[in-house]
């Protein structure tokens, strides 16, 4: 299991110790939270409320790369979010 732990840490996941077990977290602006739990002989990922289990590094890497690629290709939604954020920040009284 330590091999999956080191892989998650290299992929910029943060480790947070809980009462029962450690959760590894990563946040993406377009995807939201990605949560990983080390389970017997693999990793359980929770992305957008769906569970995924990986016991192979190659499949895990392909999945994570596909997530980030799909989130980066959505330029239109990023432009809309940026415009909405600019409007909200301009209305703040500083």
Secondary structure, DSSP 8 states (H G I E B T S, - for coil): -HHHHHHHHHTT-EEEE-SSSEEEEEEETTTEEEEEEEETTEEEEEETTEEEEE--HHHHHHHHHHHHHHHHT-HHHHHHHHHHHHHHHHTS--
